[in-house]
Amino acid sequence: MSSNEPDGNGAGNGADGALPPPPPPPPIPPNVVPIQAELEQAPEFVKKKVVRVPIARRGLASKGQKISLLTNHFKVNVTNIEGHFFHYSVSLSYEDGRPVDGKGVGRKVIDKVHETYNSELAGKDFAYDGEKSLFTVGPLPRNKLEFTVVLEDITSNRNNGNCSPDGHGSPNDGDRKRMKRPYRSKSFKVEISFAAKIPMQAIASALRGQESENFQEAIRVLDIILRQNASKQGCLLVRQSFFHNDPNSCTDVGGGVLGCRGFHSSFRTTQSGLSLNIDVSTTMIIQPGPVVDFLIANQNVRDPFSLDWTKAKRTLKNLRIRASPSNQEYKITGLSEKPCKEQTFTLKQKGGSEEDCIEITVYDYFVKHRNIELRYSSDLPCINVGKPKRPTYIPVELCSLVSLQRYTKALSTFQRASLVEKSRQKPQERMRVLSESLKRNKYDAEPMLRSCGIAINSSFIQVEGRVLPAPKLKVGNGEDFFPRNGRWNFNNKKLAQPTKIERWAVVNFSARCDTRGLVRDLIKCGDMKGIAIEAPFDVFEENPQFRRAPPMVRVEKMFEEVQSKLPGQPQFLLCLLPERKNSDLYGPWKKKNLAEFGIVTQCIAPTRVNDQYLTNVLLKINAKLGGLNSLLAVEHSPSIPMVSRVPTIILGMDVSHGSPGQSDIPSIAAVVSSRQWPLISRYRAAVRTQSPKVEMIDSLYKRISDTEDDGIMRELLLDFYTSSGKRKPDQIIIFRDGVSESQFNQVLNVELDQIIQSCKFLDENWSPKFVVIVAQKNHHTKFFQAGSPDNVPPGTIIDNKICHPRNNDFYLCAHAGMIGTTRPTHYHVLLDEVGFSADDLQELVHSLSYVYQRSTTAISVVAPVCYAHLAATQIGQFIKFEETSETASSDGGLTSAGAVPVPQLPRLQEKVCNSMFFC
């Protein structure tokens, strides 16, 4: 919003005009690029209030058995604390004044400036972010410097699309004139102008718990130095992760996609000082090599003649290729309309005048004029590397994809499974790989780090953890037991609160299995667990003539069949699907049952059916139908500190987005809430769509009139009230998943404000107390037991040494890591108005990892967060099959934000909306 526009609902716009609008800010000099533009504006109503910030740590917890651990943080010593970073804005243009927009060329130009004008720059080293910011330690000789540099042969500046592919190899003179050689030398104008001064003292202050904007900037400079160091080694950079071009670190996950293993490294401020966090990181890249080989693998076909070229065009757009025999690099802009032997272009004759042009096919040109043999391209489209008005065609067999190009589309279930299997590492192997990486990067020799006086220790930081005992659980017949090693089972045990399954039926979508035998075994297994299952009304087999029909039609037909035969609506339907994990029937089937009819349903794809499998299926069915499989003994008694004394609701909040390559799929916000206080094992969910890639939930409070609020919170609070004996919650404990540290203030000021408004809308005088905790899984801190091949034991908690110097955070590994290296969950307590002790709060978080009804294990993150994730995923399937995600642009460009209305989700039927349908 520009400063002199009237401010939507700010003070001083009213008719009385009591307050004049504030004066406009001073103009920004043309050569200064304002930094910090990436902070999102908070909504207007927040600005007038006191801004909440994360609370400070109140003390360390002490419960649990002590354990000595190592972590993948390395101590950093900073000696040049009095120095300053100087931030300069960089502006790059061609000779004719056009700005340089090609990626990758910036670093080459700045390197050339550094090399050519070393004395004018007083021999200073640069930290350059590859775009518009450059940093030095201490000032450059002048505040504004202008240079001109010439670069020879820029092959990968990716803006050389307007040449024709003729003259590859050794062009003759006629060719050379016509080609406007794209890789002749180019001149660049470079302007470097002073923007800001950042004291390194800010790092020292942050370590004392006083964070400032300067500190964020200073750490950003250190991270940019790491990125630049990796870039000089030819790495692919993905935020703070670096990937070397090394075939040995790539693994094929199918579909022409490779998982490429690299390293994450970033500086962190901790209770024990500055540390460097290094971890193994994986990104997906396109299989380099012949374009045709990639397409055949990507589409899973036998030969190039079976390829779907419409799909290929979408997949290939914007990828970079190298053409033979010239070895020139280009960016793919499209494909030719016609095959190579029919696609023509205008060729000027050697030494002839403008009129001496002939129309020639691409095939004839390459074969006859250039004497290049083409084995299979004649009937395939050509690759276009030209501009829209001036296409440039190259036969597909002369094109190879260059290495290290990111693949940003969503992975299939099979690709994901393959990736997990191939990229996991045991704790000891991971430690070895990380130590080697630190040695190989030679950060000690990095000139910029040296001029900051930074030295990085090469040994893993040692921390003290505590192992919390597992909470006591209750199952059927009043039996108590303690889980061992984060696991338990229901052998010879009954479920805590089993349901009855009375009116039910089975539908089979052409899955090959002994359906009658399955039903018999399910009833027998249910009986052993305490679930009384009557014989099903019927088994509906799919009519074979619909087996090839579209998923929506198959579901429709099956429902017609069921409705015509059943006397009334069933309580439950068991659905057999023909394929595991990625059945396209799943979404339409769930939508039909939950949104249109209000029927609880369980899908299974029975391959290996045994007692364990059936027990797991029954755990899900029991939870969905309102039963409880197990619960905490402290919830039964009830004696949970702070929670059992006064009505308390527990919320889990999550937003799930499409894959990076899909910019037009709405994000899905899900909030689950506990019900029937004093229980904390029963939940229900509310789910809404919102604009793509928006992380903050915008529908918690949605006032549509003076008396109506259509937001998520109202729905959940009313359910808590009716299910908890007409009590309003006096305490609201919120677990928020998936937000980064830069968004903590928005959670506290934007989302929490909506929740408070929703409470006030229900009752003006109601002021519950709030606890807000963020759960993070995608961070890079890992823990190891020195000298042991095992992962850390379940219940391991760390709140010292490598946690935040001021804020209240801790790491918890609640689950038993069976494969690979355990990923701890990083919990940040942003607000605690209830006043939990450190031990009580950590104990509550640990206990909530044991109430997940779908499995007989402790899980890695609190159950409400897991449920929110499940609810978002399941209801996301409702719209998944209705929109065409394939058309999403591969470069992930965002649509014009806000212009596209987001499709709303259908609401669930009343009969199932309070159920744990997501289990």
Protein Blocks (a to p, Z undefined) as FASTA:
>chain_A
ZZkbccfkaghiamnlmaacddddddddfkbccehklpccddfklmmmccddddddfbdc
fedcddddddfbdcdddfklmbccdddddddddfkopacfbghklmmmmmmmmmmmmmmn
nopacddehiabccdehjafbfbdcdddddehifklopamkbcfehiajadfklmmmnop
akbccddddddddfbdcdfklmmmmmnopacfklmmmmmmmmmmmmmmmmmnopacehja
ccdddfklpcceejhiacdddddddddddfkbccddddddddddddedjfklmmmmmnop
abfklpcfklmmmmmgopacdddfklpacddfbdcfbdfklmccddddehiafklccddd
fklmmmmmnopacfklmmpccddfbdfklccdddfklpccdehiacfbdcdfklmmmmmm
mmgccfklmmmmmmmmmmmnommlmmklmmnopacdfbdcddddddddddddddehhiac
ddeehiacfehiacfbdcddfbdcdddehiacdfklmmmmmmmmmmmnopacdddfbdcd
ddfklmmpcfklmmmmmmmmmmmmpmbdcfbdcdddfbghjacklmmmmmmmmmmnopac
dddddfbdcfklmmmmmmmmmmmnopafbdcfklmmpccehklmpccdddddddddddfk
lmkbccdddddddehiabfkbccdddddddehiabdcklbccfbfkbccbfklmmmmmmm
mmnoopacfbdcdddehiafklmmmmmmmmmmmmmmmmmmmomkbccddddddddfbbcb
dcddehiabdcdehiacfehjacfkbccddddfbccfbhjddddddddfbdfkopafklm
mmmmmmmmmmcfkbccdcfbdfklmmmmmmmmmmmmmmmmmpcfklpcfklpacdehkac
cdddddddfklmmpcfkZZ
